[in-house]
Amino acid sequence: MRPMRRRLSRVLTNWQLYLFLLPTVAYFLIFRYYPMYGLQIAFRNYKANKGIWGSAWVGLKNFERFFHTADFGRLLTNTLAVSVENLLLSFPIPIILALLLNQLPSRRYKKLVQTVIYAPHFISTVVLVGIIFLFFSPSSGIINHLIAALGGTRIHFLAEASWFRSLYIGSEIWQSAGWGSILYLAALSGINPELHEAAIMDGANKYQRVWHIDIPGILPTVVIMFILNSGKVMAVGFEKAYLMQTSLNISASEIIATYVYKRGLLQSQFSFSTAVGVFESVVNLALICTVNYISKKVSNSSLF
């Protein structure tokens, strides 16, 4: 009983802190944990008029149906191709931007650059896709005008499946790279300035200081962010993929997220689409645990 009394005493002593924490706890309980109650739909033949508990239990039938569908291989390949390429290409860019911005001597110019590269983050996905359609239009897009001016043949980018991933990942880098560099700039600001002063006294140039001081200083942050991003490999952004999707590029743009939307909401196959979503979440969980384990063994930096 004494340990319980000590804990209760600490809670009562610091009740203001627990009060501040209460809204966050309530948010996660209501909007994150409570909806998990509905995951059992994946194991039932859900009928809206019968409710969750009244619907028949079918076990893993919905999962087996998804694994044996003709779309399974294509959906998995498209989702992994977009997400893995996006991770490998876009993850280093914010780090490089942060290292470059950290070396700028002029604070005014640094703020100007930061404003310019942060701005795309605040553009909505709908507007961003509209910009893509305008810029890459085969008749009026500035990109095709440049291609034609250089003597090339106009390309219908959004009608060719081979261009979908390039447009998706390129726009993702443009929109998120600047905003993503904020975290690494914060990590760089936490590096002891005396290390740089000592390196300068020893004759180290900027490149050597970046390589031997800045990069090791932010490496734990880089590892944590890589682990978190690895846990979202299967969770490719639905909005942009769906808005960029056309009947001509659907062979490359149809991913698990868009498939779940079409089957679940448009075709009212709630149990089947929930099973697909559960499969996606389980794979993400397995990936984040695997990457975290490898990171812990290799670099002694991990999320948990």
Secondary structure as UniProt FT lines:
FT   HELIX           2..13
FT   HELIX           15..28
FT   HELIX           29..33
FT   HELIX           34..43
FT   STRAND          44..47
FT   TURN            48..50
FT   HELIX           51..54
FT   STRAND          55..57
FT   TURN            59..60
FT   HELIX           61..68
FT   TURN            70..71
FT   HELIX           72..90
FT   HELIX           92..102
FT   HELIX           107..118
FT   HELIX           119..122
FT   HELIX           125..135
FT   TURN            138..140
FT   HELIX           142..149
FT   TURN            150..151
FT   HELIX           157..159
FT   HELIX           161..163
FT   HELIX           164..189
FT   HELIX           193..201
FT   TURN            202..203
FT   HELIX           206..209
FT   HELIX           210..214
FT   HELIX           215..230
FT   TURN            231..232
FT   HELIX           238..244
FT   TURN            247..249
FT   HELIX           250..253
FT   HELIX           256..261
FT   HELIX           262..266
FT   HELIX           270..299
//
